[in-house]
Amino acid sequence: QLKMSRGFIENLIELFSSAIVREMLTDLDKRLKIYVTDIIHGILKRIILTIAGITLTMVGIIFLLVASAIYLSEYLHSTWMGCIIVGIIIIIAGLILYAASHR
């Protein structure tokens, strides 16, 4: 009878310990999912903000370059001279950036 009660106690302990471990793993799984989700949201937010910033900057630069080309065209009394000068400046800046990135 002692052997039977010992088996019962061991089964009871195993049942409780497995329930506790299962609960801990479920809690750990939830925390891990939340942690990974937060990291992914942070990365996506940073990427979206970077893309939005680059897009707005490019639109601003385009407006600035078009306005400067129009201004130079009026100043030089030529329809295309301002566009040519601004285009040459853009090409030179692009070549400098390209050369600096491959250095």
Phi, psi and omega per residue, in radians:
Q1 nan -0.568 3.077
L2 -1.130 -0.673 3.124
K3 -1.141 -0.666 -3.137
M4 -1.176 -0.723 3.134
S5 -1.235 -0.575 3.097
R6 -1.149 -0.729 3.083
G7 -1.100 -0.683 3.105
F8 -1.123 -0.764 3.134
I9 -1.129 -0.738 3.117
E10 -1.107 -0.730 3.090
N11 -1.106 -0.695 3.116
L12 -1.137 -0.776 3.111
I13 -1.099 -0.743 3.125
E14 -1.105 -0.694 3.118
L15 -1.106 -0.837 3.128
F16 -1.126 -0.767 -3.114
S17 -1.148 -0.684 3.115
S18 -1.172 -0.628 3.090
A19 -1.149 -0.730 3.132
I20 -1.141 -0.807 3.130
V21 -1.094 -0.730 3.114
R22 -1.064 -0.751 3.129
E23 -1.140 -0.716 3.126
M24 -1.131 -0.726 3.131
L25 -1.174 -0.664 3.092
T26 -1.115 -0.760 3.110
D27 -1.127 -0.728 3.110
L28 -1.128 -0.702 3.117
D29 -1.093 -0.745 3.109
K30 -1.110 -0.786 3.137
R31 -1.112 -0.710 3.131
L32 -1.135 -0.728 3.101
K33 -1.089 -0.750 3.122
I34 -1.112 -0.752 -3.139
Y35 -1.089 -0.835 -3.138
V36 -1.139 -0.707 3.110
T37 -1.093 -0.732 3.102
D38 -1.099 -0.714 3.114
I39 -1.109 -0.779 -3.140
I40 -1.114 -0.736 3.112
H41 -1.091 -0.723 3.118
G42 -1.096 -0.755 3.134
I43 -1.145 -0.788 3.132
L44 -1.107 -0.685 3.114
K45 -1.095 -0.758 3.134
R46 -1.118 -0.714 3.133
I47 -1.145 -0.781 -3.129
I48 -1.113 -0.749 3.116
L49 -1.139 -0.643 3.101
T50 -1.136 -0.788 3.124
I51 -1.101 -0.740 3.122
A52 -1.117 -0.732 3.122
G53 -1.119 -0.759 3.121
I54 -1.131 -0.709 3.137
T55 -1.107 -0.819 3.127
L56 -1.114 -0.677 3.111
T57 -1.111 -0.758 3.138
M58 -1.123 -0.722 3.103
V59 -1.092 -0.743 3.101
G60 -1.095 -0.737 3.123
I61 -1.132 -0.696 3.118
I62 -1.091 -0.803 3.105
F63 -1.072 -0.734 3.134
L64 -1.108 -0.757 -3.140
L65 -1.193 -0.701 3.099
V66 -1.123 -0.746 3.128
A67 -1.122 -0.720 3.132
S68 -1.190 -0.601 3.084
A69 -1.155 -0.731 3.105
I70 -1.122 -0.747 3.135
Y71 -1.094 -0.801 3.123
L72 -1.121 -0.637 3.109
S73 -1.100 -0.703 3.105
E74 -1.230 -0.666 -3.104
Y75 -1.208 -0.676 -3.104
L76 -1.579 -0.011 3.141
H77 0.973 0.683 3.103
S78 -2.403 2.443 -3.080
T79 -1.184 -0.694 -3.010
W80 -1.880 -0.193 -3.049
M81 -1.086 -0.704 3.117
G82 -1.112 -0.730 3.108
C83 -1.134 -0.671 3.134
I84 -1.142 -0.785 -3.131
I85 -1.111 -0.814 3.125
V86 -1.118 -0.685 3.092
G87 -1.081 -0.734 3.105
I88 -1.119 -0.721 3.116
I89 -1.099 -0.725 3.128
I90 -1.139 -0.736 3.120
I91 -1.087 -0.772 3.127
I92 -1.092 -0.777 3.126
A93 -1.096 -0.712 3.107
G94 -1.120 -0.729 3.108
L95 -1.142 -0.671 3.103
I96 -1.128 -0.783 3.106
L97 -1.111 -0.703 3.119
Y98 -1.120 -0.767 3.134
A99 -1.153 -0.661 -3.139
A100 -1.199 -0.578 -3.120
S101 -1.335 -0.371 -3.137
H102 -1.793 0.291 -3.107
R103 -1.466 nan nan
